[in-house]
């Protein structure tokens, strides 16, 4: 089946929505380990349904393809729309403690120096690549699901920066700053560096 631009956008919006829902449940529980485990539900749905998540797709950018770059661009747009939908829907609920937790979390994230955020984003990109690529290529069903869940838990508990998930906390904040936008962009590039780097190494050792 041919994947159209409309299809990519819809799949990307759905991916953004499920990452948003996963982020909400993470904010809702006090135990960070349980929160990280529950967050992995979002990525499990995405890989099983074939939805398009930027951090799952960007690792395969190289070798460069103009068509794939378009897919990446549409995926980011769709992810932003999907995560914004969940954020604004949740703001309507008036559950202020969770809204404030997400908002405060984003404020803390942009207090890092830019290169610290870049480093944390690169490591998140690496873990996301491990999660998605293992799910695609590991033959054992139990093993690939365990690797995916652990990769998600590791990046969350290590406080690595996931550009799309952090957009939820950005949109939960009622004040949008230029600094916040710039840091999201840094995270997007950092996630790409980590994922592409690991993919290129895998391609090299497979030759």
C-alpha positions in Angstrom: 0.0 0.0 0.0 1.4 3.4 -1.0 1.9 5.8 1.9 0.5 9.2 0.9 1.3 12.6 2.5 -2.2 12.6 4.1 -1.5 9.1 5.5 1.8 10.2 7.0 0.3 13.2 8.6 -2.5 11.1 10.2 -0.1 8.5 11.4 2.1 11.2 12.8 -0.8 12.9 14.6 -1.8 9.6 16.2 1.8 9.0 17.3 1.9 12.5 18.9 -1.3 11.8 20.7 -0.1 8.5 22.2 3.1 10.1 23.3 1.0 12.8 24.9 -1.2 10.3 26.7 1.9 8.5 27.9 3.3 11.7 29.1 0.1 12.5 31.0 0.2 9.2 32.9 3.9 9.7 33.6 3.0 13.0 35.3 0.1 11.4 37.2 2.1 8.9 39.2 4.5 9.7 42.0 6.8 6.7 41.5 9.1 7.5 38.6 9.9 3.9 37.9 6.3 3.0 37.5 5.7 6.2 35.5 8.6 5.3 33.1 7.2 1.8 32.7 3.7 3.2 31.9 5.2 5.7 29.5 6.5 2.8 27.3 2.8 2.0 26.5 2.9 5.0 24.1 5.8 3.6 22.1 4.4 0.1 22.1 1.2 1.3 20.6 3.1 3.3 18.0 5.3 0.5 16.8 2.5 -2.0 16.7 0.1 0.3 14.8 2.7 1.6 12.4 2.3 5.2 13.5 5.0 7.7 12.6 7.1 9.1 15.5 10.0 11.5 14.7 12.4 9.9 17.2 11.6 6.5 15.7 12.0 7.6 12.1 15.0 10.0 12.2 17.6 7.3 12.7 17.2 6.1 9.1 17.7 9.5 7.5 21.1 8.6 6.1 22.0 7.8 3.4 20.2 11.0 2.5 17.0 10.7 0.5 14.9 13.7 -0.5 11.7 11.7 -0.2 12.6 10.5 3.3 13.4 14.1 4.4 9.9 15.0 3.4 8.6 12.2 5.5 10.6 13.4 8.5 9.2 17.0 8.0 5.6 15.8 7.8 6.2 13.5 10.8 7.4 16.4 13.0 4.4 18.5 12.0 2.0 15.7 12.7 3.6 14.9 16.0 3.4 18.5 17.1 -0.3 18.6 16.2 -1.0 15.3 18.0 0.8 16.3 21.2 -0.8 19.8 21.2 -4.3 18.2 21.0 -3.6 16.1 24.1 -2.1 19.0 26.0 -4.9 21.4 25.3 -7.6 18.7 26.0 -6.0 18.0 29.3 -5.7 21.7 30.2 -9.5 21.8 29.7 -9.9 19.2 32.5 -8.7 21.6 35.0 -6.6 19.0 36.8 -4.2 21.7 37.9 -1.7 19.6 39.9 -0.7 17.6 36.8 -0.8 20.6 34.5 1.5 22.5 36.9 3.8 19.5 37.3 4.3 19.3 33.5 4.7 23.0 33.2 7.3 23.1 36.0 9.1 20.2 34.5 9.6 22.1 31.2 10.9 25.1 33.1 13.5 23.0 34.8 14.5 21.4 31.5 15.3 24.8 29.9 17.5 25.8 32.8 20.2 23.5 31.4 23.0 25.0 29.4 22.3 24.4 25.7 25.2 21.9 25.3 24.0 20.0 28.3 20.5 19.7 26.7 22.2 18.7 23.4 24.1 15.9 25.1 21.0 14.6 26.9 19.1 14.7 23.6 21.8 12.8 21.8 21.6 10.0 24.4 17.8 9.9 24.1 18.1 9.6 20.3 20.4 6.6 20.8 18.0 4.9 23.2 15.0 5.5 20.9 17.0 4.0 18.0 17.8 1.0 20.1 14.1 0.6 21.0 12.7 0.9 17.5 15.4 -0.9 15.6 15.3 -3.8 18.1 11.6 -4.0 17.7 12.0 -4.2 13.9 14.9 -6.7 13.7 15.0 -8.8 16.9 13.2 -12.1 16.0 12.1 -13.1 19.5 8.8 -11.3 20.4 9.4 -11.2 24.1 13.0 -9.9 23.7 12.1 -7.1 21.3 9.3 -5.9 23.6 11.5 -6.1 26.7 14.3 -4.1 24.9 11.8 -1.5 23.8 10.3 -1.0 27.3 13.7 -0.9 29.0 15.1 1.6 26.4 12.2 3.9 27.2 12.6 3.5 30.9 16.3 4.2 30.7 15.9 7.4 28.8 13.2 8.7 31.2 14.9 7.7 34.4 18.3 9.0 33.1 16.5 12.4 32.3 17.5 12.2 28.7 15.6 14.7 26.5 12.9 13.4 24.1 11.9 16.3 21.8 8.4 15.1 21.2 7.5 14.1 24.7 8.9 17.5 26.0 6.5 19.3 23.7 3.7 18.0 26.0 5.2 19.8 28.9 5.8 22.9 26.7 2.1 23.0 25.6 0.9 22.5 29.2 2.8 25.7 30.1 0.5 28.7 29.6 3.6 30.9 28.8 5.5 30.2 25.6 9.0 31.6 25.5 11.5 31.9 22.7 14.0 30.1 24.9 11.6 27.2 25.2 11.2 27.0 21.4 15.0 27.1 20.9 15.5 24.3 23.4 12.9 22.1 21.6 14.8 22.7 18.4 18.1 21.7 20.1 16.4 18.5 21.4 15.1 17.7 17.8 18.7 18.0 16.4 20.2 16.1 19.4 17.7 13.2 19.0 18.7 13.1 15.3 22.4 13.0 16.0 22.1 10.1 18.5 19.8 8.0 16.4 21.6 8.5 13.0 25.0 7.9 14.7 24.0 4.5 16.0 22.3 3.5 12.7 25.4 4.4 10.7 27.6 2.3 13.0 25.1 -0.6 12.6 25.2 -0.3 8.9 29.0 -0.3 8.9 29.5 -3.4 11.1 26.8 -5.2 9.0 28.9 -4.9 5.8 
